[in-house]
Amino acid sequence: MGSPQTELGIYTGVFVCMFTTNVRELFRKTIKEGIKK
């Protein structure tokens, strides 16, 4: 069992990865919509 700090770091890393991916997808969709207009 790791220390709370290590687990927090892992959870933060996973959250940041997921968040960044979602933002990138949203950004791509927004750009595509912007080009259409």
mmCIF file of the N, C-alpha and C atoms, coordinates in Angstrom:
data_MODEL
# 
_entry.id   MODEL 
# 
loop_
_atom_site.group_PDB 
_atom_site.id 
_atom_site.type_symbol 
_atom_site.label_atom_id 
_atom_site.label_alt_id 
_atom_site.label_comp_id 
_atom_site.label_asym_id 
_atom_site.label_entity_id 
_atom_site.label_seq_id 
_atom_site.pdbx_PDB_ins_code 
_atom_site.Cartn_x 
_atom_site.Cartn_y 
_atom_site.Cartn_z 
_atom_site.occupancy 
_atom_site.B_iso_or_equiv 
_atom_site.pdbx_formal_charge 
_atom_site.auth_seq_id 
_atom_site.auth_comp_id 
_atom_site.auth_asym_id 
_atom_site.auth_atom_id 
_atom_site.pdbx_PDB_model_num 
ATOM 1   N N  . MET A 1 1  ? 0.853   -1.201 0.000   1.00 0.00 ? 1  MET A N  1 
ATOM 2   C CA . MET A 1 1  ? 0.000   0.000  0.000   1.00 0.00 ? 1  MET A CA 1 
ATOM 3   C C  . MET A 1 1  ? 0.889   1.251  0.000   1.00 0.00 ? 1  MET A C  1 
ATOM 4   N N  . GLY A 1 2  ? 0.726   2.091  -1.000  1.00 0.00 ? 2  GLY A N  1 
ATOM 5   C CA . GLY A 1 2  ? 1.569   3.284  -1.092  1.00 0.00 ? 2  GLY A CA 1 
ATOM 6   C C  . GLY A 1 2  ? 1.068   4.398  -0.191  1.00 0.00 ? 2  GLY A C  1 
ATOM 7   N N  . SER A 1 3  ? 1.874   5.428  -0.098  1.00 0.00 ? 3  SER A N  1 
ATOM 8   C CA . SER A 1 3  ? 1.495   6.567  0.744   1.00 0.00 ? 3  SER A CA 1 
ATOM 9   C C  . SER A 1 3  ? 0.403   7.381  0.048   1.00 0.00 ? 3  SER A C  1 
ATOM 10  N N  . PRO A 1 4  ? -0.425  8.096  0.821   1.00 0.00 ? 4  PRO A N  1 
ATOM 11  C CA . PRO A 1 4  ? -1.506  8.901  0.212   1.00 0.00 ? 4  PRO A CA 1 
ATOM 12  C C  . PRO A 1 4  ? -0.978  9.873  -0.836  1.00 0.00 ? 4  PRO A C  1 
ATOM 13  N N  . GLN A 1 5  ? 0.221   10.429 -0.590  1.00 0.00 ? 5  GLN A N  1 
ATOM 14  C CA . GLN A 1 5  ? 0.782   11.406 -1.535  1.00 0.00 ? 5  GLN A CA 1 
ATOM 15  C C  . GLN A 1 5  ? 1.021   10.746 -2.896  1.00 0.00 ? 5  GLN A C  1 
ATOM 16  N N  . THR A 1 6  ? 1.551   9.514  -2.896  1.00 0.00 ? 6  THR A N  1 
ATOM 17  C CA . THR A 1 6  ? 1.821   8.820  -4.158  1.00 0.00 ? 6  THR A CA 1 
ATOM 18  C C  . THR A 1 6  ? 0.511   8.540  -4.888  1.00 0.00 ? 6  THR A C  1 
ATOM 19  N N  . GLU A 1 7  ? -0.485  8.044  -4.156  1.00 0.00 ? 7  GLU A N  1 
ATOM 20  C CA . GLU A 1 7  ? -1.781  7.745  -4.788  1.00 0.00 ? 7  GLU A CA 1 
ATOM 21  C C  . GLU A 1 7  ? -2.398  9.009  -5.353  1.00 0.00 ? 7  GLU A C  1 
ATOM 22  N N  . LEU A 1 8  ? -2.294  10.100 -4.612  1.00 0.00 ? 8  LEU A N  1 
ATOM 23  C CA . LEU A 1 8  ? -2.844  11.369 -5.082  1.00 0.00 ? 8  LEU A CA 1 
ATOM 24  C C  . LEU A 1 8  ? -2.153  11.780 -6.379  1.00 0.00 ? 8  LEU A C  1 
ATOM 25  N N  . GLY A 1 9  ? -0.831  11.597 -6.435  1.00 0.00 ? 9  GLY A N  1 
ATOM 26  C CA . GLY A 1 9  ? -0.085  11.949 -7.638  1.00 0.00 ? 9  GLY A CA 1 
ATOM 27  C C  . GLY A 1 9  ? -0.542  11.131 -8.837  1.00 0.00 ? 9  GLY A C  1 
ATOM 28  N N  . ILE A 1 10 ? -0.781  9.826  -8.592  1.00 0.00 ? 10 ILE A N  1 
ATOM 29  C CA . ILE A 1 10 ? -1.227  8.944  -9.683  1.00 0.00 ? 10 ILE A CA 1 
ATOM 30  C C  . ILE A 1 10 ? -2.608  9.386  -10.166 1.00 0.00 ? 10 ILE A C  1 
ATOM 31  N N  . TYR A 1 11 ? -3.526  9.618  -9.216  1.00 0.00 ? 11 TYR A N  1 
ATOM 32  C CA . TYR A 1 11 ? -4.885  10.039 -9.598  1.00 0.00 ? 11 TYR A CA 1 
ATOM 33  C C  . TYR A 1 11 ? -4.842  11.366 -10.352 1.00 0.00 ? 11 TYR A C  1 
ATOM 34  N N  . THR A 1 12 ? -3.998  12.285 -9.875  1.00 0.00 ? 12 THR A N  1 
ATOM 35  C CA . THR A 1 12 ? -3.885  13.586 -10.544 1.00 0.00 ? 12 THR A CA 1 
ATOM 36  C C  . THR A 1 12 ? -3.369  13.404 -11.972 1.00 0.00 ? 12 THR A C  1 
ATOM 37  N N  . GLY A 1 13 ? -2.367  12.535 -12.134 1.00 0.00 ? 13 GLY A N  1 
ATOM 38  C CA . GLY A 1 13 ? -1.813  12.289 -13.466 1.00 0.00 ? 13 GLY A CA 1 
ATOM 39  C C  . GLY A 1 13 ? -2.860  11.730 -14.413 1.00 0.00 ? 13 GLY A C  1 
ATOM 40  N N  . VAL A 1 14 ? -3.634  10.752 -13.920 1.00 0.00 ? 14 VAL A N  1 
ATOM 41  C CA . VAL A 1 14 ? -4.681  10.145 -14.756 1.00 0.00 ? 14 VAL A CA 1 
ATOM 42  C C  . VAL A 1 14 ? -5.728  11.189 -15.113 1.00 0.00 ? 14 VAL A C  1 
ATOM 43  N N  . PHE A 1 15 ? -6.136  11.991 -14.125 1.00 0.00 ? 15 PHE A N  1 
ATOM 44  C CA . PHE A 1 15 ? -7.158  13.012 -14.364 1.00 0.00 ? 15 PHE A CA 1 
ATOM 45  C C  . PHE A 1 15 ? -6.674  14.020 -15.401 1.00 0.00 ? 15 PHE A C  1 
ATOM 46  N N  . VAL A 1 16 ? -5.425  14.462 -15.258 1.00 0.00 ? 16 VAL A N  1 
ATOM 47  C CA . VAL A 1 16 ? -4.870  15.444 -16.199 1.00 0.00 ? 16 VAL A CA 1 
ATOM 48  C C  . VAL A 1 16 ? -4.834  14.856 -17.606 1.00 0.00 ? 16 VAL A C  1 
ATOM 49  N N  . CYS A 1 17 ? -4.431  13.579 -17.712 1.00 0.00 ? 17 CYS A N  1 
ATOM 50  C CA . CYS A 1 17 ? -4.366  12.923 -19.029 1.00 0.00 ? 17 CYS A CA 1 
ATOM 51  C C  . CYS A 1 17 ? -5.753  12.900 -19.666 1.00 0.00 ? 17 CYS A C  1 
ATOM 52  N N  . MET A 1 18 ? -6.757  12.453 -18.899 1.00 0.00 ? 18 MET A N  1 
ATOM 53  C CA . MET A 1 18 ? -8.124  12.379 -19.420 1.00 0.00 ? 18 MET A CA 1 
ATOM 54  C C  . MET A 1 18 ? -8.629  13.766 -19.788 1.00 0.00 ? 18 MET A C  1 
ATOM 55  N N  . PHE A 1 19 ? -8.385  14.738 -18.896 1.00 0.00 ? 19 PHE A N  1 
ATOM 56  C CA . PHE A 1 19 ? -8.860  16.104 -19.119 1.00 0.00 ? 19 PHE A CA 1 
ATOM 57  C C  . PHE A 1 19 ? -8.232  16.683 -20.380 1.00 0.00 ? 19 PHE A C  1 
ATOM 58  N N  . THR A 1 20 ? -6.918  16.488 -20.543 1.00 0.00 ? 20 THR A N  1 
ATOM 59  C CA . THR A 1 20 ? -6.216  17.024 -21.715 1.00 0.00 ? 20 THR A CA 1 
ATOM 60  C C  . THR A 1 20 ? -6.769  16.411 -22.996 1.00 0.00 ? 20 THR A C  1 
ATOM 61  N N  . THR A 1 21 ? -7.021  15.084 -22.969 1.00 0.00 ? 21 THR A N  1 
ATOM 62  C CA . THR A 1 21 ? -7.547  14.405 -24.153 1.00 0.00 ? 21 THR A CA 1 
ATOM 63  C C  . THR A 1 21 ? -8.921  14.963 -24.506 1.00 0.00 ? 21 THR A C  1 
ATOM 64  N N  . ASN A 1 22 ? -9.788  15.151 -23.500 1.00 0.00 ? 22 ASN A N  1 
ATOM 65  C CA . ASN A 1 22 ? -11.131 15.677 -23.752 1.00 0.00 ? 22 ASN A CA 1 
ATOM 66  C C  . ASN A 1 22 ? -11.054 17.077 -24.340 1.00 0.00 ? 22 ASN A C  1 
ATOM 67  N N  . VAL A 1 23 ? -10.177 17.908 -23.780 1.00 0.00 ? 23 VAL A N  1 
ATOM 68  C CA . VAL A 1 23 ? -10.039 19.284 -24.274 1.00 0.00 ? 23 VAL A CA 1 
ATOM 69  C C  . VAL A 1 23 ? -9.558  19.267 -25.716 1.00 0.00 ? 23 VAL A C  1 
ATOM 70  N N  . ARG A 1 24 ? -8.610  18.376 -26.020 1.00 0.00 ? 24 ARG A N  1 
ATOM 71  C CA . ARG A 1 24 ? -8.069  18.304 -27.381 1.00 0.00 ? 24 ARG A CA 1 
ATOM 72  C C  . ARG A 1 24 ? -9.181  17.919 -28.364 1.00 0.00 ? 24 ARG A C  1 
ATOM 73  N N  . GLU A 1 25 ? -10.002 16.925 -27.990 1.00 0.00 ? 25 GLU A N  1 
ATOM 74  C CA . GLU A 1 25 ? -11.101 16.493 -28.872 1.00 0.00 ? 25 GLU A CA 1 
ATOM 75  C C  . GLU A 1 25 ? -12.091 17.640 -29.062 1.00 0.00 ? 25 GLU A C  1 
ATOM 76  N N  . LEU A 1 26 ? -12.433 18.319 -27.963 1.00 0.00 ? 26 LEU A N  1 
ATOM 77  C CA . LEU A 1 26 ? -13.379 19.435 -28.029 1.00 0.00 ? 26 LEU A CA 1 
ATOM 78  C C  . LEU A 1 26 ? -12.818 20.528 -28.931 1.00 0.00 ? 26 LEU A C  1 
ATOM 79  N N  . PHE A 1 27 ? -11.519 20.805 -28.776 1.00 0.00 ? 27 PHE A N  1 
ATOM 80  C CA . PHE A 1 27 ? -10.857 21.837 -29.577 1.00 0.00 ? 27 PHE A CA 1 
ATOM 81  C C  . PHE A 1 27 ? -10.935 21.474 -31.056 1.00 0.00 ? 27 PHE A C  1 
ATOM 82  N N  . ARG A 1 28 ? -10.676 20.186 -31.371 1.00 0.00 ? 28 ARG A N  1 
ATOM 83  C CA . ARG A 1 28 ? -10.697 19.732 -32.765 1.00 0.00 ? 28 ARG A CA 1 
ATOM 84  C C  . ARG A 1 28 ? -12.095 19.925 -33.349 1.00 0.00 ? 28 ARG A C  1 
ATOM 85  N N  . LYS A 1 29 ? -13.127 19.543 -32.578 1.00 0.00 ? 29 LYS A N  1 
ATOM 86  C CA . LYS A 1 29 ? -14.508 19.693 -33.058 1.00 0.00 ? 29 LYS A CA 1 
ATOM 87  C C  . LYS A 1 29 ? -14.825 21.161 -33.289 1.00 0.00 ? 29 LYS A C  1 
ATOM 88  N N  . THR A 1 30 ? -14.404 22.016 -32.347 1.00 0.00 ? 30 THR A N  1 
ATOM 89  C CA . THR A 1 30 ? -14.676 23.452 -32.470 1.00 0.00 ? 30 THR A CA 1 
ATOM 90  C C  . THR A 1 30 ? -14.023 24.010 -33.724 1.00 0.00 ? 30 THR A C  1 
ATOM 91  N N  . ILE A 1 31 ? -12.798 23.596 -34.006 1.00 0.00 ? 31 ILE A N  1 
ATOM 92  C CA . ILE A 1 31 ? -12.085 24.086 -35.192 1.00 0.00 ? 31 ILE A CA 1 
ATOM 93  C C  . ILE A 1 31 ? -12.827 23.635 -36.456 1.00 0.00 ? 31 ILE A C  1 
ATOM 94  N N  . LYS A 1 32 ? -13.261 22.363 -36.473 1.00 0.00 ? 32 LYS A N  1 
ATOM 95  C CA . LYS A 1 32 ? -13.983 21.852 -37.651 1.00 0.00 ? 32 LYS A CA 1 
ATOM 96  C C  . LYS A 1 32 ? -15.260 22.651 -37.873 1.00 0.00 ? 32 LYS A C  1 
ATOM 97  N N  . GLU A 1 33 ? -15.996 22.934 -36.781 1.00 0.00 ? 33 GLU A N  1 
ATOM 98  C CA . GLU A 1 33 ? -17.231 23.719 -36.893 1.00 0.00 ? 33 GLU A CA 1 
ATOM 99  C C  . GLU A 1 33 ? -16.910 25.127 -37.382 1.00 0.00 ? 33 GLU A C  1 
ATOM 100 N N  . GLY A 1 34 ? -15.806 25.688 -36.892 1.00 0.00 ? 34 GLY A N  1 
ATOM 101 C CA . GLY A 1 34 ? -15.411 27.044 -37.283 1.00 0.00 ? 34 GLY A CA 1 
ATOM 102 C C  . GLY A 1 34 ? -15.083 27.123 -38.767 1.00 0.00 ? 34 GLY A C  1 
ATOM 103 N N  . ILE A 1 35 ? -14.457 26.067 -39.304 1.00 0.00 ? 35 ILE A N  1 
ATOM 104 C CA . ILE A 1 35 ? -14.090 26.054 -40.726 1.00 0.00 ? 35 ILE A CA 1 
ATOM 105 C C  . ILE A 1 35 ? -15.354 25.989 -41.585 1.00 0.00 ? 35 ILE A C  1 
ATOM 106 N N  . LYS A 1 36 ? -16.365 25.245 -41.117 1.00 0.00 ? 36 LYS A N  1 
ATOM 107 C CA . LYS A 1 36 ? -17.608 25.103 -41.892 1.00 0.00 ? 36 LYS A CA 1 
ATOM 108 C C  . LYS A 1 36 ? -18.299 26.449 -42.080 1.00 0.00 ? 36 LYS A C  1 
ATOM 109 N N  . LYS A 1 37 ? -18.277 27.296 -41.025 1.00 0.00 ? 37 LYS A N  1 
ATOM 110 C CA . LYS A 1 37 ? -19.034 28.554 -41.076 1.00 0.00 ? 37 LYS A CA 1 
ATOM 111 C C  . LYS A 1 37 ? -18.433 29.563 -42.045 1.00 0.00 ? 37 LYS A C  1 
# 
